[in-house]
Amino acid sequence: MEPEKLHLTVALILELLTLVYAVPVLRRDLMMLQQNSYRNERYTRWFNTSGESTRPVRILGCIALFLILVHHLPFGLTGLVAAVIIAGCMISLLKARYKKPLVMTRRAWRILITGLVIVYGLTAGGWFLTHNPVTTCAIALTLTIASPIVTLTANWLLRPVEKAINRRYYNEARDMLASMPDLRIIGITGSYGKTSTKHYLHHILSEHFDTLMTPGSFNTTMGVIRTVREHLKPYNEVFIVEMGAKQPGDIREICDLVHPTVGIVTAVGEQHLESFKTIDNVQRTKFELIDSLPADGLAVLNDDFEYVANRPVSNVKSLRYAVTNTAGALYTAGDITYAPDGTRFTVNGPDGLSLTLHTRLVGECNISNLMAAVITALYLGVPHDKIRYAVSKIEQVEHRLNIKRTPGGITIIDDAFNSNPDGSRMAVDVLSRMTGGQRIIITPGMIELGDRQEFHNRALGRHIAGGVDHAIIVGRYNRDALLRGIAEADNPTLRGANVHAVDSFAEAQRVLAGIARSGDTVLYENDLPDTFK
């Protein structure tokens, strides 16, 4: 083939390949934007601190761009090498598997299509200006390498569109709720425990009422709107709304939509401090739910947490409960006994209430979450026998102290969802009570704790050292803090040779396979999302 034809052919192949490559690149950036709640500032903060800019595919993309722009070497050769690099990067992205993959919602489609229009439009503009396929190819590859900027730009351009769409959906959901004045709406929030409490309350109330709850982690305003528009039926009697928050005002926004009459605060702790900065901000935000309740409403508050117990409530009747910090609590848990088939405990309350319950769940945190659900059910008039039956049938919520046994006789405690200081301590306590074999923990530590992250992971390390036989520390994100904590522990049951530091969960599984045997118990404590790899 003549050099000019070879040059043109390679340039066209490379340009086409680059334009196709832009699709998986933008999809991955969109996935991370989605995990950061479609907020450009959060995505930018993650990008700047995650090492994303030095990922191998981006470095290889820069090398391919350099090869395209080199003039003193034959383009037929450098272009083919660049094409091989781009093809390899594309295969790598297409084969990648993620813990929280991209969900192609309508909004995600709009951002992806807009991003592709930017890439393809600017590439086409380059062609009309230069009529040079090599230059056009370089433009396309530059835009692909700069895909985070393209994705953020697409998201910014679509803001007016998203605002108009969200307002229409908001108004539709508001009107649907207004058409059901007898619907009882219960809001649940907390630094942790809100999802489990929601599931337990839904299970109990469903024995007596037609009950709807927000599914999964639909705990944002748009998640609640989607639940109302897609799932709320005229015959529903109770609507349980989980309310999450990334910043002050988030819970108030949900309350302004649904107008709850019962509010449950399960915990206020040092969670998401990277965005809230201080625990006082966390407290104010969680209590936006209580502050929004009507005068004839009810607040159900967990006094086991200092920043719940020390927050006075004067605008509404409040029922406080506790498992350990019982001094100011109206409802308490007593006679707690753990057994292979679960937990037995008694809810003690006013007017001589003594309600003995049995559950398949284990752990103090689950008893606490059950108490919030039981108190609310009692307030709504659910008979004791229905509460007992429902509690006895409640299944463990996936990835939240979920216990199961493998065919090989190993007990697995799955607490992999969103670890926090109090929850991780309780999970290790549950593991420490398993004395039939070796006690093994696999954890990457805790995240999103701001300036307190190192402190809490060191404390977790000390706690681990006093109650387990093997610790497998995954990843480098919290490794040093956990190892320091383990080394600082007094009277450890954990020996240095039994501390294993690995770089991935796959490597952790290989270590586990070499040490675990029938009768052992393995705790999976937290599983970092893709944004914290």
N, C-alpha and C positions, 0 to 999 in steps of 0.2 A: 504494500500500500504506500502511496506517495506520502511524503512527510506532512503536507498540508492537509490531506484527507484524514491521515491518522490523527493529526492535531485536532481537527474539527470533531472527529468521531469520539475521541477520548473526552473532549470538552463537553459534548452533548450528553454522553453517558454519565459523566461526573455531575453535570448540572441536574439531570433527571434523578440520579441517585440521592443527591443532596436534598432536593425538594421532597422526595419520599421520606428521607431520614428526618426531616423536620417534624413529621407527624408523631413518631414515638418520643422525640425529644420534648415537644410541647406537651404531650400527654403526661409525661413524667413531671414536668414543671407544674402542670395543672393539678396533678395529684397532690403535690406538696402545698400548693396554694389552697386546695380544698381542705387539707389537714390543718391549715392555719386559718380556717373559717373565712376564706376568700378576702382576707384583710391584707392589703399590700404592706402595711407597716409590720405586721407580724411575720409575713413571708420574708421581708427584707431582713428583719432581725435574725430569723432562722438562717437565712442564706449566709449572712455575715459571720455567724458563729459556728456553723456546722461543717465547714471545710468543703462545702459543695463546689466552690469555684475551682478546686484542685482535684476534682474527681477524674479518674483516668479517661473517661470518654471526652471530657472537656479538653484535657491536655492533648489527647490524640487528635481532637478536632482542630486545635491550634496548629499541630504539626502538619495536618493535611492542608490547612490554609497556607502555611508557609511553603509547602511543596508546590501549591498552585501558583504562588506568586514569584517563585524562583525563576529567573529569566536565563541564567547562564547554563542551565541543564535542559536537555530535551524534554518538552512538555509531554511527549508520548510516554516517557518513562515516569516522570514525577506525577503526572496526572493519574496513571494507572496505580501507582503506589498510594496516592491519596484516595482513589476509589476503593482500594482494598481496605484501607484504614476505616473509611466511612462505612463500608459494608460490615466490617467487623463490629464497629460500635453499634450499628443498627441491630445486628443479631443479638448482641449483648443486652441491649435495652428490651428487645422483644422477648428474650428468654427470662428476664428478671422477674422475680416473684416478691411481692410485698406483703407485709403484715396487715396493712390497711389499704387495699388497692383503690384505685380511682373509681368512683361511682359516677357514671355518665348521666347525671341529671340534665334537665333542660338548660340550666344555667351553665353547667360544665360544657355542654355542646356549644352554647353561644360563645363562650370564651375561647374554646378551641378553634372554632370556625373563624372568629375574628383574628386570632393569632395567625392562622394560616393565610388569611387575606392579607395581613401585614407583610408576611414573609413573601408570599407569591406576588403581591402587588409591587413591592419595592424591587423584587428581582426582575419583574417584567419592565418596570420603569428603567432599571439599569440597562436592559437589553435595548429599549427604544432609544436611549441616550447614546449608547456606545456601539451597539451591534457587534459586540465582542463577546463570544461565548465564555472565554476564560474570565473576563471581568465579571460577567453575569454570574458565573459559578462562584467566584470569590464573594460576591455580594450575598448570594444565597447561603453560603457556608458561614459567613460572618454573622448573619442574622440567626442562624441555627445555633452557633456557639453562644450568641448573646440571647438565647431563648428566654432566660428569666426576665430580661428587660421587655421582650416582646409580650410575654404573658402578663406582666404587670401593666403594660400599656393597654393591652386588650381589656383587662379587668377595669382599668380606669375609664376607658372610652365607654364601657357598657354601664357605668354607674347610673346615669339617668334612666336607662332602660330598666335596670334591675330595681331601681327605686319605684318606678311606676308599676312594675309587675308586682312587687312586694306590697305596695299600697293597695292594689286591687285585691290581692289574696287576703290581706289583713281585713279589709272591709267585708269581704265575703264571710270570713270566719267570725268576725264580730257580730254580723247580722244573724248568723246561724245560732250563736250562743244566746243572743238577745231573744230569739224565738223560743227558747227553752228556759223560762224563768224558774221552773221547779228543779232544774238540774243542780245537784250539789257538787261543788267544785272544790277539790282538795289540792293544795300546792305542797310540794315536798322539795326542800333544798337542803344543802349541807356540803361541807368540804369533802365528805365521803359518806357512804352509807345510803345515799338517796335512791340509787337505782334498786338496791336490794329491798329497802323499805317499801318502795313503790310496788315491787312484785309481791311482797308479802301482804301488803294492804289490799292489793287487787284480788289476791287469792281468798282472803278472808271475807271481804265485802261481797264478792261474787256469790257467796253462799246465801246472801240475803237480798242483794240488789242487782240490777242489771248495770254492770260496771265497765267502764272504758278507761284504759290508761294510755299515756303516750308510749309508743313502742320503743324498744332498743334504747339508744341514747338520744332520742328526739327531745332534747331539753333546752333548745334555743327557741326564740320567738318564731322563727320560720318552721322549726320542727313541730311546735305546737299548732301553728296555723295549718300545716299539712295534715296533722292528725285530725283536727276539727273538720277540714274540708273533705278528707278521704274516708274517715272512720266513724265520726260521730253520727249516731242515729237518733231519731225522735223519741225512741223508747228508752234510751239510756237514762239511768237515774243518778249515777255518780260518775264524775270525770276526775281521774287522778292525773295531775300534771307535774311531771318532774321538771325542775327549774335549775338550769346550770348558769354559770356566769364566768366570763373571761375578764370583765371589767365592771366597775360600778355602773349601776343603771340598768344592767341586763335583766335582772330579776324584776325590777319595777316595770320594765317594758312588757314582760309577760303578764304580770299582774294587771296592768292597765287593759290588757286584752281579755283575760278570762275572769277577772274579779273573783278570786277564791274566797270562801267563807271559813275554811279550815286551813291552817298553815302548820307544817311540820318542819322543824329545823333539827336535822340529825347530828350535825357536828359543825364546829367552827375551828379549823386548825390551819397549820402552816402548809397550805396547798396552793399551787399556782402563784407563789410569791413573785415569780418573774414578772407577772403582769400586775398583781395587786400591790406589790412592794412591802406592805406591812399587814400584820394580822388584824389591826384595827380596821383597815379597809375591807378585809375579808368579812369581818363581823358586820360592818355597816351594810355591805352588799347582801349578805345572807338575810339580814333582818329587814331588808326591803320587803320581803314576803309578809312578815308579821306587821310591819307598819302599814301595809295596804289593806289589812283585814277590816271588815266593817265592825261596828261596835258590838253587834250580837254574834260575832264570829268566835273562833277558838284557836289558840296557839298551843301546839304540843312541842315541848322543848326538852332537849337532852342535856341534863345538868352534869353529865360525866365530863363535859368539855368546859373548861374554865371560861371561855369567851362566849358560851351560851349561858352558863350559870350567873355570870356577873353582869349580864345585860338585862336591866329592868324592863318590864312590859306593863304599860298602864292603859293602853288604848283598847285592850281586848282581854277577855278571860284567858288565863294560861294554865295549862296542866304540865307540870315538870316531872320528868322521870329520870331514873338513874339506876345503874347496876353497881357502881362503886362509890361515887360521890353522892351519897344518899341524904346528906344533912338537910338540904332544902327541898327535897323531891317529894311530891305527893304520891307518886307511884314508884315502887322499888321491885327489884327481882331478888328472890331468896330461894334457899334450898336448891341451889344449882348443882346438879350431878351429871357428869359425863359418862357415857357408856358406849359400847360398840355400835348400838343402834341409834345413837344420837344424844340428845340432851333433855333432861327433865328440870323444870324450874317453876316457880310460883310467882305470879304477879300479885303484889300486895298493894292495896289502894284504900281510898276513903270509904267510909260506911262499912268497914269490916270486910272489904273485898279481899278474897284469897282464891285466886284462879290458878289451879295447877295445870300445867301444859307439858306436852311431850312433843319434841320436834326432831326431825332427822338432821337438823343443822347442828354445827359445832362452832365453838368460839364465842367469846364474850361480845364481840361486835355483832354477831348474828342475834344474840339474845337482846341486845340493845335495840337493833332494828325491828325485831319482832314486837318489843314492848311498845314502840311508837305506833305500830300497826294495830296492836290489840287495844290500846287506849283510844285510838280514833274509832275503832269498830264499836267499842263500848259506848262511846259518846253518841254514835249514830244509831244505837239501839239494837245491835246485832246480839242475839241470844248467846249465852255462855256455851251451850252445847255446840252451836255452829262454829264458834271461835275455836273450841277445842278440836273439833273435827278438822277444820281447815288448817290449823297449825300443824296437826299431826301428818297432813298430806303434802305440806309445802316441800317442793324440791329445791335443791341448792341452785342458786343463780350461777350460770356458767362463768368460770374464771374468778369467782369470789368465794374463796375457801370451799371450793367444790371438791369433795372427797370421793375417790373411786379406787377400785382395785384392778390391777392388771392380771391377765391369765397366769403370769409368773409369780403371783403372790406378793407383789409390791404395792403398797398403798401410795396413791398419788394425791397430794393436796394441791389443788390448782388455785392459786391466788394471784394469777398473772395480770389481772386488770388494774392498772392505775394505782400502784402502791403509794402509801403515805405513811408518815411516822407512826401514828397510832395503829393503823391497820397492819403494818408490817410487824410491829411488836406483838400484836395479838396472834398473828399467824405463826410467828416463831414460838410463842407460848403453846399453841396447839401442837406444833411439831414436837416440842420438848416433852409433851406428855405421852408421846408414842414411844413406849419402852420395849416393844416386842422385838426390835432389831435396830439396825443402824438408822440414825436420823440424818438425812441429807438435804441441804438447801441449795437451790440453784437460783441465783439472783444477779441482776445488773445494778441493784440499788435503786434509789429514788431520784426523780427528776422534778423540774419546775419548782424548786424550793428557793430560788434566788440566792441571796447571801447566806442562807441557812443550810444550803444543800450539803456542804462538806460536814457541818456539825451533825446533821441528822444521819448522814450515812456512817459517820464514825460511831455514833450511838447505836445504830443498827448493827454494825460490826461487833461492838462489845456484847450486845444482846445475843447475837448469833453464837459467839464464842462460848457463852454460858449454857447453851441448850441443844447443841447439835454435835454430830460426830464427824461430818464431812461438810465442807462449804465449797461450792463451785462458783467463783466470781466471774461473771460474763462481761466482756467488753472492757474498755479503758475509761469510760465516762466517769465512773465512781470508784474505780479499782483502788486507787491510793487511799481514799478515805475509808473504805471498807476494811482494807488490810491493816491500816493503822488502828482502827477500832478493835479488830480481832486481837492485835498484838497488845493492846492496852487492857484487855479484860482481866478481871480478878477471878481466880478459881475456874479457869476455862475447862470445859469438857472437850474442846476442840484442840487438837495437836497440830503443830506447824506442818507436818508432813501430810495432813489431811485437808489442807487449804490448797485449792487448785484454781489458778488464774488462767482463764482462756479468753480467746478473742471473739468467739461466736457461740450461738446456741447449738450449732451443729457440733462444734468441738466439745461443748459441755455434754452433749448426749454421748459422745464417744468415751469421755471420762466416766460418766455415769454407768455406762455398760460394763466398764472394767471394775467397778467397786460395788455395785448394787447386787443384792441377792434376795431370795424369798424371805419375807418377813420385815424388810426394810420399809421406811417411809420417806418419800421424796416430796419436798415442798418447792413448788415453782412460785417464787415471789417477784412479781412484776415482769413485764415483757416490754422493753422499750419500743415505741413506735418508730416508723421509718425516719421520722424527723430527728431522731436522736441516735441513729446508728453510729 
